[in-house]
Amino acid sequence: MHNIYIRKVEVRGGHAQNTVIYTFHNVSQFWTFSPAAFLAQPVYSRDYPPCRYCA
């Protein structure tokens, strides 16, 4: 679990700096999915999901 920070650039004292405007606490790499359900999905690749517009 990690914190995700939403930041914006502000100029303070003549220098640009990142300022945190919101924090999402304890975000999983699997977002809202259970790890088992997420890992059961096929791996995203060039062939998956299939391109329906490719010849």
N, CA, C and O atoms as a Tinker XYZ file with bonds, in Angstrom:
   220  protein
     1  N      0.837000   -1.173000    0.000000    73     2
     2  CA     0.000000    0.000000    0.000000    64     1     3
     3  C      0.891000    1.249000    0.000000    63     2     4     5
     4  O      1.897000    1.328000    0.705000    81     3
     5  N      0.486000    2.193000   -0.801000    73     3     6
     6  CA     1.253000    3.429000   -0.943000    64     5     7
     7  C      0.303000    4.615000   -0.931000    63     6     8     9
     8  O     -0.886000    4.482000   -1.220000    81     7
     9  N      0.843000    5.769000   -0.594000    73     7    10
    10  CA     0.085000    7.008000   -0.713000    64     9    11
    11  C      0.320000    7.583000   -2.103000    63    10    12    13
    12  O      1.438000    7.544000   -2.616000    81    11
    13  N     -0.734000    8.117000   -2.709000    73    11    14
    14  CA    -0.644000    8.780000   -4.006000    64    13    15
    15  C     -0.919000   10.257000   -3.776000    63    14    16    17
    16  O     -1.909000   10.622000   -3.141000    81    15
    17  N     -0.037000   11.107000   -4.296000    73    15    18
    18  CA    -0.138000   12.538000   -4.072000    64    17    19
    19  C     -0.526000   13.263000   -5.354000    63    18    20    21
    20  O      0.073000   13.036000   -6.405000    81    19
    21  N     -1.520000   14.128000   -5.271000    73    19    22
    22  CA    -1.884000   15.010000   -6.373000    64    21    23
    23  C     -1.202000   16.346000   -6.070000    63    22    24    25
    24  O     -1.409000   16.943000   -5.013000    81    23
    25  N     -0.385000   16.795000   -7.021000    73    23    26
    26  CA     0.409000   18.002000   -6.790000    64    25    27
    27  C      0.192000   19.015000   -7.895000    63    26    28    29
    28  O     -0.232000   18.684000   -9.002000    81    27
    29  N      0.493000   20.250000   -7.564000    73    27    30
    30  CA     0.502000   21.316000   -8.571000    64    29    31
    31  C      1.769000   22.128000   -8.377000    63    30    32    33
    32  O      2.341000   22.167000   -7.288000    81    31
    33  N      2.194000   22.774000   -9.447000    73    31    34
    34  CA     3.408000   23.587000   -9.395000    64    33    35
    35  C      3.019000   25.005000   -9.032000    63    34    36    37
    36  O      2.143000   25.604000   -9.656000    81    35
    37  N      3.674000   25.531000   -8.025000    73    35    38
    38  CA     3.469000   26.921000   -7.593000    64    37    39
    39  C      4.813000   27.627000   -7.572000    63    38    40    41
    40  O      5.851000   27.003000   -7.349000    81    39
    41  N      4.787000   28.912000   -7.800000    73    39    42
    42  CA     6.003000   29.711000   -7.703000    64    41    43
    43  C      5.986000   30.410000   -6.357000    63    42    44    45
    44  O      5.086000   31.196000   -6.060000    81    43
    45  N      6.981000   30.118000   -5.555000    73    43    46
    46  CA     7.118000   30.743000   -4.230000    64    45    47
    47  C      8.550000   31.221000   -4.070000    63    46    48    49
    48  O      9.501000   30.466000   -4.275000    81    47
    49  N      8.683000   32.454000   -3.708000    73    47    50
    50  CA    10.019000   33.018000   -3.520000    64    49    51
    51  C     10.838000   33.023000   -4.803000    63    50    52    53
    52  O     12.066000   32.948000   -4.763000    81    51
    53  N     10.153000   33.112000   -5.944000    73    51    54
    54  CA    10.865000   33.145000   -7.216000    64    53    55
    55  C     11.264000   31.783000   -7.746000    63    54    56    57
    56  O     11.913000   31.695000   -8.789000    81    55
    57  N     10.888000   30.709000   -7.045000    73    55    58
    58  CA    11.234000   29.354000   -7.467000    64    57    59
    59  C      9.975000   28.512000   -7.603000    63    58    60    61
    60  O      9.032000   28.652000   -6.824000    81    59
    61  N      9.972000   27.637000   -8.602000    73    59    62
    62  CA     8.846000   26.714000   -8.781000    64    61    63
    63  C      8.996000   25.549000   -7.808000    63    62    64    65
    64  O     10.093000   25.026000   -7.610000    81    63
    65  N      7.889000   25.157000   -7.213000    73    63    66
    66  CA     7.923000   24.008000   -6.315000    64    65    67
    67  C      6.616000   23.235000   -6.446000    63    66    68    69
    68  O      5.583000   23.801000   -6.805000    81    67
    69  N      6.669000   21.932000   -6.151000    73    67    70
    70  CA     5.475000   21.101000   -6.138000    64    69    71
    71  C      4.789000   21.248000   -4.789000    63    70    72    73
    72  O      5.437000   21.170000   -3.745000    81    71
    73  N      3.482000   21.460000   -4.812000    73    71    74
    74  CA     2.688000   21.566000   -3.598000    64    73    75
    75  C      1.614000   20.492000   -3.627000    63    74    76    77
    76  O      0.873000   20.378000   -4.604000    81    75
    77  N      1.524000   19.700000   -2.558000    73    75    78
    78  CA     0.526000   18.648000   -2.475000    64    77    79
    79  C     -0.835000   19.282000   -2.246000    63    78    80    81
    80  O     -1.008000   20.076000   -1.322000    81    79
    81  N     -1.815000   18.927000   -3.099000    73    79    82
    82  CA    -3.161000   19.466000   -2.926000    64    81    83
    83  C     -4.136000   18.397000   -2.442000    63    82    84    85
    84  O     -5.191000   18.724000   -1.898000    81    83
    85  N     -3.786000   17.094000   -2.639000    73    83    86
    86  CA    -4.632000   16.020000   -2.124000    64    85    87
    87  C     -3.809000   14.752000   -2.019000    63    86    88    89
    88  O     -2.913000   14.520000   -2.830000    81    87
    89  N     -4.108000   13.926000   -1.019000    73    87    90
    90  CA    -3.425000   12.653000   -0.821000    64    89    91
    91  C     -4.442000   11.530000   -0.752000    63    90    92    93
    92  O     -5.391000   11.581000    0.030000    81    91
    93  N     -4.233000   10.505000   -1.586000    73    91    94
    94  CA    -5.004000    9.269000   -1.485000    64    93    95
    95  C     -4.190000    8.322000   -0.619000    63    94    96    97
    96  O     -3.080000    7.941000   -0.992000    81    95
    97  N     -4.722000    7.943000    0.521000    73    95    98
    98  CA    -3.986000    7.110000    1.464000    64    97    99
    99  C     -4.176000    5.629000    1.172000    63    98   100   101
   100  O     -5.260000    5.194000    0.785000    81    99
   101  N     -3.110000    4.859000    1.363000    73    99   102
   102  CA    -3.118000    3.390000    1.283000    64   101   103
   103  C     -3.764000    2.859000    0.000000    63   102   104   105
   104  O     -4.730000    2.098000    0.057000    81   103
   105  N     -3.232000    3.259000   -1.144000    73   103   106
   106  CA    -3.730000    2.791000   -2.435000    64   105   107
   107  C     -2.978000    1.519000   -2.808000    63   106   108   109
   108  O     -1.749000    1.469000   -2.765000    81   107
   109  N     -3.745000    0.490000   -3.178000    73   107   110
   110  CA    -3.152000   -0.784000   -3.581000    64   109   111
   111  C     -2.788000   -0.737000   -5.056000    63   110   112   113
   112  O     -3.413000   -0.007000   -5.826000    81   111
   113  N     -1.788000   -1.504000   -5.454000    73   111   114
   114  CA    -1.444000   -1.585000   -6.874000    64   113   115
   115  C     -2.549000   -2.259000   -7.672000    63   114   116   117
   116  O     -2.576000   -2.165000   -8.899000    81   115
   117  N     -3.460000   -2.938000   -6.983000    73   115   118
   118  CA    -4.567000   -3.613000   -7.634000    64   117   119
   119  C     -5.838000   -2.754000   -7.629000    63   118   120   121
   120  O     -6.894000   -3.207000   -8.073000    81   119
   121  N     -5.741000   -1.533000   -7.137000    73   119   122
   122  CA    -6.820000   -0.552000   -7.002000    64   121   123
   123  C     -7.970000   -1.157000   -6.210000    63   122   124   125
   124  O     -7.784000   -1.446000   -5.028000    81   123
   125  N     -9.144000   -1.365000   -6.791000    73   123   126
   126  CA   -10.273000   -1.883000   -6.020000    64   125   127
   127  C    -10.466000   -3.387000   -6.201000    63   126   128   129
   128  O    -11.380000   -3.964000   -5.612000    81   127
   129  N     -9.611000   -4.036000   -7.015000    73   127   130
   130  CA    -9.726000   -5.470000   -7.247000    64   129   131
   131  C     -9.009000   -6.246000   -6.155000    63   130   132   133
   132  O     -8.059000   -5.744000   -5.554000    81   131
   133  N     -9.462000   -7.467000   -5.896000    73   131   134
   134  CA    -8.693000   -8.324000   -5.000000    64   133   135
   135  C     -7.449000   -8.772000   -5.763000    63   134   136   137
   136  O     -7.512000   -8.910000   -6.985000    81   135
   137  N     -6.332000   -9.000000   -5.096000    73   135   138
   138  CA    -5.123000   -9.418000   -5.816000    64   137   139
   139  C     -5.332000  -10.698000   -6.624000    63   138   140   141
   140  O     -4.824000  -10.804000   -7.740000    81   139
   141  N     -6.063000  -11.665000   -6.086000    73   139   142
   142  CA    -6.287000  -12.920000   -6.806000    64   141   143
   143  C     -7.089000  -12.685000   -8.090000    63   142   144   145
   144  O     -6.761000  -13.257000   -9.130000    81   143
   145  N     -8.130000  -11.856000   -8.031000    73   143   146
   146  CA    -8.946000  -11.580000   -9.215000    64   145   147
   147  C     -8.145000  -10.808000  -10.254000    63   146   148   149
   148  O     -8.265000  -11.074000  -11.450000    81   147
   149  N     -7.338000   -9.866000   -9.817000    73   147   150
   150  CA    -6.530000   -9.078000  -10.744000    64   149   151
   151  C     -5.503000   -9.941000  -11.454000    63   150   152   153
   152  O     -5.344000   -9.846000  -12.671000    81   151
   153  N     -4.810000  -10.778000  -10.705000    73   151   154
   154  CA    -3.757000  -11.615000  -11.278000    64   153   155
   155  C     -4.311000  -12.738000  -12.150000    63   154   156   157
   156  O     -3.569000  -13.316000  -12.945000    81   155
   157  N     -5.593000  -13.058000  -12.020000    73   155   158
   158  CA    -6.215000  -14.081000  -12.854000    64   157   159
   159  C     -6.498000  -13.569000  -14.264000    63   158   160   161
   160  O     -6.747000  -14.366000  -15.169000    81   159
   161  N     -6.465000  -12.254000  -14.463000    73   159   162
   162  CA    -6.713000  -11.663000  -15.775000    64   161   163
   163  C     -5.497000  -11.870000  -16.679000    63   162   164   165
   164  O     -4.374000  -11.979000  -16.187000    81   163
   165  N     -5.715000  -11.926000  -18.018000    73   163   166
   166  CA    -4.567000  -12.043000  -18.927000    64   165   167
   167  C     -3.675000  -10.806000  -18.826000    63   166   168   169
   168  O     -4.138000   -9.710000  -18.511000    81   167
   169  N     -2.410000  -11.005000  -19.095000    73   167   170
   170  CA    -1.447000   -9.916000  -19.055000    64   169   171
   171  C     -1.678000   -9.018000  -20.268000    63   170   172   173
   172  O     -1.825000   -9.507000  -21.388000    81   171
   173  N     -1.711000   -7.712000  -20.045000    73   171   174
   174  CA    -1.868000   -6.764000  -21.158000    64   173   175
   175  C     -0.637000   -6.861000  -22.040000    63   174   176   177
   176  O      0.491000   -6.801000  -21.550000    81   175
   177  N     -0.849000   -7.007000  -23.322000    73   175   178
   178  CA     0.265000   -7.115000  -24.261000    64   177   179
   179  C     -0.155000   -6.540000  -25.605000    63   178   180   181
   180  O     -1.241000   -5.979000  -25.752000    81   179
   181  N      0.722000   -6.692000  -26.569000    73   179   182
   182  CA     0.432000   -6.210000  -27.918000    64   181   183
   183  C     -0.737000   -6.991000  -28.530000    63   182   184   185
   184  O     -1.473000   -6.467000  -29.365000    81   183
   185  N     -0.896000   -8.239000  -28.108000    73   183   186
   186  CA    -1.947000   -9.096000  -28.654000    64   185   187
   187  C     -3.226000   -9.124000  -27.821000    63   186   188   189
   188  O     -4.259000   -9.593000  -28.297000    81   187
   189  N     -3.171000   -8.635000  -26.600000    73   187   190
   190  CA    -4.361000   -8.623000  -25.743000    64   189   191
   191  C     -4.511000   -7.243000  -25.146000    63   190   192   193
   192  O     -3.528000   -6.719000  -24.621000    81   191
   193  N     -5.643000   -6.634000  -25.190000    73   191   194
   194  CA    -6.865000   -7.092000  -25.836000    64   193   195
   195  C     -6.704000   -7.056000  -27.345000    63   194   196   197
   196  O     -5.939000   -6.247000  -27.869000    81   195
   197  N     -7.429000   -7.939000  -28.058000    73   195   198
   198  CA    -7.284000   -7.990000  -29.508000    64   197   199
   199  C     -7.770000   -6.704000  -30.188000    63   198   200   201
   200  O     -8.739000   -6.083000  -29.753000    81   199
   201  N     -7.091000   -6.333000  -31.235000    73   199   202
   202  CA    -7.451000   -5.130000  -32.001000    64   201   203
   203  C     -8.524000   -5.512000  -33.015000    63   202   204   205
   204  O     -8.267000   -6.311000  -33.916000    81   203
   205  N     -9.712000   -4.956000  -32.880000    73   203   206
   206  CA   -10.777000   -5.304000  -33.820000    64   205   207
   207  C    -10.679000   -4.498000  -35.112000    63   206   208   209
   208  O    -11.395000   -4.798000  -36.068000    81   207
   209  N     -9.829000   -3.502000  -35.169000    73   207   210
   210  CA    -9.693000   -2.681000  -36.371000    64   209   211
   211  C     -8.429000   -3.009000  -37.169000    63   210   212   213
   212  O     -8.208000   -2.437000  -38.237000    81   211
   213  N     -7.604000   -3.922000  -36.663000    73   211   214
   214  CA    -6.360000   -4.283000  -37.353000    64   213   215
   215  C     -6.655000   -5.347000  -38.409000    63   214   216   217
   216  O     -7.532000   -6.191000  -38.230000    81   215
   217  N     -5.916000   -5.292000  -39.497000    73   215   218
   218  CA    -6.128000   -6.265000  -40.592000    64   217   219
   219  C     -5.532000   -7.606000  -40.273000    63   218   220
   220  O     -5.622000   -8.530000  -41.081000    81   219
